[in-house]
Amino acid sequence: MPSPSSASGTSPSGEDDGTVLDRLFFRTVSPTDVSRCYGIERSSYPPDEAGTKSSLQYRQHHAAMFFRCAVLLPPEALESAGGGGLIAGGKGLGGLGGGGKGMGRGGTEAAGGANVRRNLATESQKMTGTVIGYICSTRCWEFDHESMSVHDPTGPLLAVHSVVVMDRYRKMGIGTKMLKEYVSAVRRMELKSPLERIVLMSKADKLAFYVRAGFRITKPSPIAHGRETWYEGELEVRRRRVGGAGAAGAKAGIERRTSDGKKEKDRVNDDEDEDEDEDDGSRPCWIVDSFAVPGKAGGGNPAGVVLLPEETDPSKPETVEWMRSVAMEFNQSETAFVWERTGEGGAAPGGGANSNLSGSSSTGSGGSGSGAPDVPDHAHYNIKYLTCSGAEVDLCGHATLASASVLFDLLGSGAGGKKKRHVRKIVFRANRDSLKVRLAPDASTGVQIQPADDGKGGGKSKKAAEKSSVRISMDFPWRSTREVLEGADRAAILRMIQRAFKFSEESIMDDVLFVGIDSVGEDILVELKRERLLSLGYGSAHVNYDVLSTWGGGYTRGVILCCRATEEDRVITPTGDVPRIDFLSRFFGPKAGILEDPVTGSAHCTLAPYFGAKIGRANVVGRQISERGGVVECNLEDGAGEGEGRPRKVRIVGTAVLAVGGTLYV
């Protein structure tokens, strides 16, 4: 689908981008607009992909509210407003006009400072301005060719047929603005039958555009549409937040701990001292550097962590929409949201939303005779991971490590050692996996961190590093690697790597030692010669990130580049040195909205079995050589290789360093 980039400057039409964007108005398509839309459709798509005029007429008649256009208003519309513009950029909506309750032909007014000021342009200007782009969709129950051909107003899926901007107005940011406005409009609609997801198909060269807009690319599409391969993407439809997840437990009467460890009580409709004690829905939050090298500032992979009350219901649209907005506000590669699972294992029944944060339980198996209740040594929590674009991912190693470090500290078992240590294990329930995390001793994997001095010189002592860091081990799923041998798939991957990293045609064949894809189809693994991996630069000047989305083999997340390490790759830090590094890696996540991840714990579910089998050892240590860098220690549960008949887990060990702690008011 021909969608413009968000580049700014002067358009191919010769108009200033800022002036054009200021004159944009979004509304539903009227019957008289269909001919104009058909002209844009026909000029933008190849004949075998373009929709017919009758299909556009059908969508306008039967699904009018989902057929929206971008209208370029005449310059006098701005002049009548004193040059103030039609769209006031307000926080949260990014200056986009939105479709709300009772959406009509004249557009809408969105609360919160992102208003389309109707009085600044006449109704005639709004309706007769130039249509320069549009998006049309129909509802369906299944995302297939037959279901998409008709509109079913009860269907839970909203299938996008076209996202198109006139050629002369592309590369001005109009496509991005139009798509964001469209999603906002859909989320504000009051529908008798609720929508669940917006789904679409995209060619490979436009995947990055949709990922930046919050879509998640799922798989190559089986729907035949022209000659090229298309990919399917989806975006959750969530209604505008009312109160938000932060208010979900505001009147639950629960006890919790703030980020500084103090207890506070949420009020239950208590009129006395209301101003002083009423819960405002704020939540404790942290930023933690995961897989950091102890004693090294600014290393590892930072992740946001937000602690929610037990009553959190992730199925509520307003809750997930709130999570999305918080993740985008944190702007970390991932932010984790955690809340207790009661009634399982070590959870304390009837103890309140965060009852186990107090280090006690109302039930036990006996007691010590002192009158104090027994305290379980493990706790159960739900966990959700969202990226900085608001997309949800099923698994994230560094956000799990960050969450565990926060909870161990709150539960009395983390760094610092001032609280009585009770909880030694936490079980996280993610979308697809149950993840067990434990406190790890310094020598759990044979990797020793030795102090650089006695603490009196210029370097940090080991004791000082421990005050702000904790080592944690996590049981993650084992992911085998299937080699991609000869054929079109291998050739396509090699071309993608060559173009993305500027290899010559000769070096790509000589420097690539292995090409594979993991057992769940998430990541491509490419082993390079060490000197080639170390020669790759950083940033868009050296990496064409958009190209990394172009292979048609169906991977859904990222590209791993790796190599065997040598003695020269040991990490020397102010606190000591890691004596052995077995492999080096870099991770790029174009389909997850991440250009390059600083340290990727989940990628080691694939890297550790691969290098464990290659080296012949059950314990391997990886160093991710991003600009921040970090170290990931891995134990293969059933030894090196992939033996049959035994459950396979990769035990990942890393150091978490607390960087920021505070209160979230969003």
Residue, then its C-alpha position, 0 to 999 in steps of 0.5 A: m500500500p503506497s504510504p508516505s514517509s514522515a519526512s519534512g521539507t518541501s513536497p514534490s508539489g512545491e508546497d511547504d510541508g508545514t503549510v500543507l499539514d496545517r491545512l489538513f482536515f479529516r472527515t468521512v467520505s461523502p458519495t460525491d467524493v468517491s470519483r475523486c477517491y477512485g482516481i487516487e486509487r487507480s493512479s496509486y496501485p497497479p491494475d491488478e491491485a487497485g480497487t474498482k469504482s463499484s467497490l469504493q461505492y459499496r464501502q462508502h454506502h455500507a461502511a461510511m463511518f470507516f471510509r475517511c479522507a484527508v482534505l486539503l483546505p484552501p489557504e484562505a481557511l488559514e487566513s480567516a483564522g489569523g494563521g493559527g491553523l486548524i489543528a491545535g497540537g495537544k498532548g496525547l493526540g499529537g495534533l490529530g483531528g479525531g472522530g468521536k461520538g456522532m461523527g459527521r461529515g464535518g469532522t470532530e472535536a477531540a477533548g484535551g487540547a487537540n481540537v479541530r476548530r470547526n469555526l475556523a473553516t466553513e462547512s463549504q470549505k470542509m466539503t469542497g476542499t481537495v481530497i488528497g488521501y483516504i483510508c477505507s475499511t470494512r468489518c468482517w469475522e475472518f481476515d480472508h478474501e471472501s469475508m473482506s468482500v462484504h461489510d458485516p457490521t457485527g464483525p470484530l475485525l476492521a479490515v483495511h482495504s486502502v491507505v493511500v495519498m496522492d503521489r504529489y503529496r507523499k513524503m510529507g508526513i500526511g500518510t502517518k498523520m492520516l493513519k493515526e487520525y484514523v485509528s483515533a477516530v475508530r477508537r472513539m466510535e460508539l458501536k453496538s458490536p465492539l471491534e477487537r482489531i484493525v487488520l491489514m495487508s502490506k508489502a514488505d517495503k511499507l512494513a516499517f511505516y505500519v510498525r511505527a504507527g503501532f501495528r504488529i506484523t504477524k505473518p505473510s498473507p495467504i490472500a492473493h493480491g497482485r503478484e507480490t508477497w504481502y504481509e498481515g498486520e494488526l492493531e488492537v482497538r481500544r476505546r479512549r481511556v476513562g479513568g485508566a488502569g491507574a484508577a482501577g484500584a483507587k477505591a479498593g481499600i488496599e494496602r500497598r508500598t510506595s517506591d520508597g517502601k512506605k505503606e499507604k492506604d487506598r481510601v474507600n469512599d471516605d469523606e473525611d480528609e478526602d483531599e489528603d488521603e484519596d488515591d489519585g490513581s498514581r502508581p510506583c514506577w522504575i527504570v532498570d538497566s538490565f544485563a548491565v555490567p556491574g560498575k559500568a554506568g549507562g550500560g545494559n538495556p533500560a526497561g520501564v516497570v510499573l506495579l499495578p494493583e491485583e484488581t487490574d483486568p487486562s481484558k478491559p479496553e481502557t486498561v490496555e489503552w492506558m498501558r499503551s499510553v504509558a509505554m509510549e510515555f516511558n519511550q523505552s524499548e519495552t515497559a513491563f506492567v506487573w500485578e499479583r496473581t492471587g490464589e496460586g502458590g505463594a500468593a496470600p489469599g485475601g491479602g489485598a492487591n499487593s499483600n505479599l509486598s508487606g513480607s507476610s501472609s495470612t496463611g502458613s504451614g505451621g509457624s516457628g512458634s514465635g506467633a509470626p505467620d509462615v511466609p512463602d518463599h515464592a510469589h506469582y505475578n502477571i506480566k505484560y510487555l509493551t514497546c515504545s510504539g505501544a505494540e505488545v510483545d509476548l516475551c521480553g527478557h530484559a523487562t522480565l529481569a527489570s521487573a524481578s529486580v524491583l519485586f525482589d526488593l519490595l518483597g524483601s529479597g533484593a539488593g541492599g539486604k536491609k529487609k528480611r529475605h523471604v521470597r527467593k522465587i517469582v513466577f511470571r505469567a506472560n502471554r504464552d509462557s510461565l517464567k520462573v526467576r530466582l535470585a542468583p549467587d555470584a558464582s551461579t554460572g561460573v562467572q566471577i566478578q572480582p573487585a578491581d580494588d579495595g574501594k579506597g582507590g578510583g574504582k568502585s568496590k564490589k560492595a558498592a556495586e551490590k548496593s544498586s544491583v542484583r543478579i537474577s536467573m530466569d528460566f526461559p523457553w529453549r528455541s532451536t534454530r532451523e538452518v535456511l539452506e539453498g534456495a530462494d529464502r536463503a538468497a533473499i535473506l543474504r540480499m537483505i543483509q547485504r543491503a542493510f549493512k552495505f556488504s559487497e557482493e563478494s563479502i556477503m558470500d564469504d563472511v556469512l557462516f550460517v543462516g537460520i530461523d528460530s523454531v517459533g518463526e520470530d527471529i532470523l539468526v545469521e552468524l558472521k565472521r568475527e571481523r565482519l561483525l565488529s566492523l559494522g557501524y551504528g545508526s542510520a548512517h551505517v544501517n538501513y533499518d527499513v531493509l531488514s523488514t523485506w525478507g518474505g520468509g515469515y519471521t515476525r520479530g527480529v534479526i540476530l547477527c552473531c559470531r564466536a568470541t575470542e579472548e580479546d572480547r573479555v569485559i573489563t569493568p571498574t569492579g573487575d573482569v568477566p573472564r570468558i565471553d563465548f559469543l558476540s551478538r547484535f539484535f535488530g527488531p524492525k517488525a517490533g518497532i525497535l531499530e536496534d535493541p541494546v541487550t536482548g535476553s529473549a534472543h538468547c533463547t536461540l543464541a544459547p542453544y546454537f552456540g552451546a551445541k557449537i562449542g559443546r558446553a552447557n554454560v555459555v556467556g554472550r556479550q551484546i555489542s550494541e552501543r550500550g552493551g551488556v552481558v548475558e549468562c546462559n545455562l542449558e538445562d539439559g547440557a550442550g546440544e539438544g538431547e531428546g526426552r528431556p525438557r529444555k530450558v535456557r536459564i538466563v542470568g543477568t545483573a539489574v541496576l536500578a536507575v530511576g524510581g518514582t511515581l507515575y501520574v499519567 
